[in-house]
Amino acid sequence: MLLRLHAPAPSLIDVLREERASTLVQALGIVGFALLTALGAQLRVYLWEVPFTLQTLFVFGSGLFLGARNGMLAQLLYLALGLSAPVFAGDGYGLSYLVGAVSAGYLLGYPLAALVVGRLSRRWNTLPGSGLAMLIGSLVFFATGVVWLHYAADHATWIESIDKGFVRFIPADLAKVALVAVLYSGTRRLGKQRA
């Protein structure tokens, strides 16, 4: 069935997502996705207050590949790195930047989005299922991002905030969801063949 959300056969990726995976493997995954998110922030294009970046590829990936808990921990580590190093998409870092930037709501939504993606994709682990999990996860950080943006940028209307903080990102976000869903699904399929 094309729209099936759950693949019953386990994969090596499923084992890596579980807490029974070795502590070293879990730690490497958490640190790796935190660093990948930092790298994704450096590839940015500003057209208005909130830049286009590749961060969300790794927010989604952390939830899918690491699971809910470790995906969230990877994004919390990314935020912690930003307290002392310039790893965010803007030019600043530190607590004052994190709570003062117009895009801080998105950053604060990353751990929640990774948690949601990880939790949903535990059961929804097919290509359509992981895509749906990421779409719901993206709504989490867009919701926190738009609300923060509205007040931080002092937009005149909510329509302006929704347009600049969500609507303009839809095509790029859908492309990111599709890319990560295909990578995750392909990796799970490869893991089944070697299991």
MOLINVEN-V197611 format. One record per pair of residues at least 6 apart in sequence whose C-alpha atoms are under 6 Angstrom apart, sorted by the first residue. I is the first residue (numbers start at 1). J is the second residue. If there is no record, write none. Layout:
BEGIN
i=I j=J
i=I j=J
END
This chain:
BEGIN
i=5 j=124
i=5 j=126
i=5 j=129
i=6 j=123
i=6 j=124
i=6 j=125
i=6 j=126
i=7 j=126
i=11 j=188
i=11 j=191
i=11 j=192
i=12 j=191
i=13 j=188
i=17 j=66
i=17 j=67
i=30 j=74
i=33 j=62
i=33 j=74
i=34 j=74
i=34 j=75
i=34 j=78
i=37 j=55
i=37 j=58
i=38 j=87
i=40 j=54
i=40 j=55
i=41 j=53
i=41 j=55
i=41 j=88
i=41 j=89
i=42 j=89
i=43 j=53
i=44 j=51
i=44 j=52
i=44 j=53
i=45 j=51
i=45 j=52
i=50 j=103
i=57 j=176
i=59 j=114
i=62 j=71
i=63 j=71
i=63 j=114
i=63 j=117
i=63 j=118
i=64 j=118
i=67 j=118
i=68 j=115
i=68 j=118
i=68 j=119
i=71 j=114
i=72 j=111
i=72 j=114
i=72 j=115
i=75 j=111
i=76 j=111
i=82 j=93
i=82 j=94
i=83 j=93
i=83 j=94
i=83 j=95
i=84 j=94
i=86 j=93
i=98 j=104
i=102 j=149
i=102 j=152
i=102 j=153
i=105 j=144
i=105 j=145
i=105 j=148
i=106 j=141
i=106 j=144
i=106 j=145
i=109 j=141
i=109 j=144
i=110 j=141
i=113 j=137
i=113 j=140
i=113 j=141
i=116 j=137
i=117 j=133
i=117 j=134
i=117 j=137
i=120 j=133
i=121 j=130
i=121 j=133
i=124 j=130
i=127 j=181
i=127 j=185
i=130 j=181
i=131 j=181
i=146 j=161
i=146 j=165
i=150 j=161
END
